Amino acid sequence: MRISRFGRKIKQRSGISQLMVDLGEAFGGDMLMLGGGNPAHIPQVEAVFRRQMNELLSKDGVFERVIGDYDPTQGNSEFVEAVCGLLRAECGWDVKPGNIALTTGSQSAFFILFNIFGGAYEDGTSKKILLPIAPEYIGYSDVGFAEGLFAANRPDIEHIDEHTFKYHIDFDRLNVGEDIGAICVSRPTNPTANVLTDAELAKLNTIAMAKGIPLIIDNAYGPPFPNIIFTEARPVWNENTIVCMSLSKFGLPATRTGIVIACEEVIAMVSEMNAVMSLGTASIGAAIATELVRSGEIIRLSREVIRPYYHAKAKLAVDRLCELLEGVEFHIHKAEGAFFLWLWLPGLPITDVELYRRLKKRGVIVVPGHYFFPGLDEDWRHKHECIRISYAQDDRRVRAGLEVIADEIKLTYGAD
Ligand SMILES: Cc1ncc(COP(=O)(O)O)c(C=O)c1O
């Protein structure tokens, strides 16, 4: 079959598609799935979703409208207005409904935004998306039409104690030249659980403003919802910032509801792309969540149920892994948010991919670390010494998975 360059790019198996295949296989069988980004099923939160769904079903004509009408290209107006009110009240942001658009999950927002700001410009130049700190989210890797869309920066590494470390942006190395079209960070970061400090974010904001390029903040796990963050961090937005949020980690990944907050010019382009790619945005997530947003229940659930739930799991997973890896040289990134452990094994005698394969054979799925460095092409051993472990599954399965991971790591060091 003869296909375009774009077709070829899609045809090559990308990091994220390999991950999705494994995810599918793992859910089908007995695998211990410590690999994917699926959020936990939290009964208290699910009961609220069920209640909201029953509300939709019980009111005359409401359910029929939700499934029978296209929503506008900017997304469901009632939901957009409710989100606008919540962001004004909770975050103090000076936003209007015209600053908000929905997308088919926030993943598709990145596809839209990276192709708006990265790639070929009319003046003949070509611009990249700068990831000021790598490791970064695997899902960014393949969204660009243009080749080599990303530039990325190695982090500074702070050792907090024997087994805990934290990445920081290395501003001395950060080169924001004319070839950069936008800066993007996830906060909290998938895969590392890092939360960039307010000072780091303020500095990025100043740089972006000075260069006249947008700062994109991927807030899939952050405040005000789902608020899976175990440290203090102020949510920021201004006309030069594009904040991307989502209902996925709140517990609604299947509804594919992304939320973009940006200046009106960007929102208009996002809406246009929604029209081109899918006519309208998905309605069901907005329909389930509108009342939760309007009443503020989404904030209460995030603060009182979701954050403590993941925080307790993070502590359990870190403590257990530290116990199990006794005697091995290892470092875990400080768990500041999201639901992943980022495990660094300095001097690992095999690659991250080989460790992933051995674990898969033993029924445990993790994600090899090197996928999380889009745009960082330089040879850096660290890239192959890390794995990402999700602890979102139930504690029994997480514990069982961690035991296998630790055992395999010990065997690796002993045998090679
Ligand atoms: C950091 C980050 N951003 C964005 C997404 C995309 O989420 P969704 O498209 O479900 O909103 C994910 C999903 O795992 C993520 O981890």
The ligand as an ORCA input file, in Angstrom:
! r2SCAN-3c Opt
* xyz 0 1
  C       0.078     13.892     31.923
  C      -1.086     13.456     31.104
  N      -1.627     14.321     30.253
  C      -2.659     13.998     29.480
  C      -3.221     12.741     29.528
  C      -4.349     12.441     28.603
  O      -5.520     12.145     29.296
  P      -6.974     12.209     28.641
  O      -6.832     12.255     27.152
  O      -7.642     10.962     29.106
  O      -7.605     13.459     29.164
  C      -2.696     11.789     30.392
  C      -3.246     10.419     30.425
  O      -2.701      9.506     30.977
  C      -1.600     12.158     31.218
  O      -1.046     11.296     32.056
*
